[in-house]
Amino acid sequence: MFVHVVNFWLKKDLTDAERQQFLTGVKTLGTIDTCTTFNVGTPAKTDRPVIDNSYDYCLLTIFNDIEGHDVYQEAPIHLKFIDECKHLWEKVLIYDSETI
């Protein structure tokens, strides 16, 4: 499987409507056909030195293979999300992995 994790740091001065715009947009990504697992959430209330919980939202998507991920990257829904929401975040950090 191919695991795609995206952490978003939203801009600090967003309105409630802008935050809702982000949430509405990010949730559309779960409708892309090649995505077999989809989850979006906020940092857990864990506190250990090795944990980075400075992000606002974490997106977890899983695909059967890298080809499914590549289809996802070019999907119109994904491109629309980026186009309509990129002004809402200040930082994005991605971790991709292939299961063994």
C-alpha positions as CSV (number, residue, x, y, z in Angstrom):
1,M,0.0,0.0,0.0
2,F,1.0,3.6,-0.4
3,V,0.4,5.9,2.6
4,H,0.1,9.7,2.0
5,V,0.0,11.9,5.2
6,V,-0.4,15.7,4.9
7,N,-0.1,18.0,7.8
8,F,-1.5,21.5,7.4
9,W,-0.7,24.6,9.4
10,L,-3.5,27.1,8.7
11,K,-3.0,30.8,8.8
12,K,-3.6,32.2,12.3
13,D,-6.0,35.0,11.3
14,L,-8.6,32.9,9.5
15,T,-12.3,33.6,10.0
16,D,-14.7,30.8,11.0
17,A,-16.0,30.9,7.4
18,E,-12.4,30.4,6.0
19,R,-11.8,27.5,8.4
20,Q,-15.1,25.9,7.2
21,Q,-14.0,26.5,3.6
22,F,-10.8,24.5,4.3
23,L,-12.7,21.7,6.0
24,T,-15.3,21.4,3.3
25,G,-12.6,21.4,0.7
26,V,-10.3,18.8,2.3
27,K,-13.2,16.4,2.9
28,T,-13.9,16.3,-0.9
29,L,-10.5,14.5,-1.3
30,G,-12.0,11.4,0.2
31,T,-14.3,11.0,-2.8
32,I,-11.4,10.3,-5.2
33,D,-11.8,6.8,-6.5
34,T,-8.2,5.5,-5.9
35,C,-8.3,6.5,-2.2
36,T,-9.0,3.3,-0.2
37,T,-8.7,5.0,3.2
38,F,-9.4,8.6,4.1
39,N,-9.2,10.4,7.4
40,V,-8.8,14.1,8.4
41,G,-8.4,15.2,12.0
42,T,-6.8,17.5,14.5
43,P,-3.8,16.7,16.8
44,A,-4.5,14.2,19.5
45,K,-4.2,15.4,23.1
46,T,-0.9,13.5,23.6
47,D,2.2,15.0,25.2
48,R,5.6,13.4,24.8
49,P,8.9,14.9,23.7
50,V,8.8,13.0,20.3
51,I,5.3,14.3,19.3
52,D,4.8,17.3,17.0
53,N,1.3,18.5,17.5
54,S,1.9,22.0,16.2
55,Y,-0.2,21.4,13.0
56,D,-3.9,22.3,12.7
57,Y,-5.1,19.3,10.5
58,C,-3.7,16.0,9.5
59,L,-4.9,14.2,6.3
60,L,-4.3,10.5,6.0
61,T,-5.0,8.8,2.7
62,I,-4.1,5.2,1.7
63,F,-3.9,3.8,-1.9
64,N,-3.4,0.3,-3.2
65,D,-0.2,1.4,-4.9
66,I,1.8,4.4,-6.1
67,E,-0.1,4.5,-9.3
68,G,-3.3,5.1,-7.3
69,H,-1.6,8.0,-5.5
70,D,-0.4,9.5,-8.8
71,V,-4.0,9.4,-10.1
72,Y,-5.1,11.1,-6.9
73,Q,-2.5,13.9,-7.4
74,E,-3.9,14.8,-10.8
75,A,-7.6,14.3,-10.0
76,P,-9.7,17.4,-10.7
77,I,-11.1,17.3,-7.1
78,H,-7.5,17.4,-5.7
79,L,-6.5,20.2,-8.0
80,K,-9.6,22.2,-7.2
81,F,-9.0,21.8,-3.5
82,I,-5.4,23.2,-3.9
83,D,-6.6,26.0,-6.1
84,E,-9.4,27.1,-3.8
85,C,-7.7,26.5,-0.4
86,K,-4.0,27.2,-0.8
87,H,-4.4,30.7,0.4
88,L,-5.7,29.4,3.8
89,W,-2.5,27.6,4.9
90,E,0.9,28.9,5.8
91,K,2.7,25.5,5.7
92,V,2.1,22.0,4.4
93,L,4.3,19.0,5.3
94,I,3.9,15.6,3.5
95,Y,5.1,12.2,4.5
96,D,4.7,9.4,1.9
97,S,5.5,5.8,2.6
98,E,5.1,2.4,1.0
99,T,4.2,-0.4,3.4
100,I,6.4,-3.4,3.8
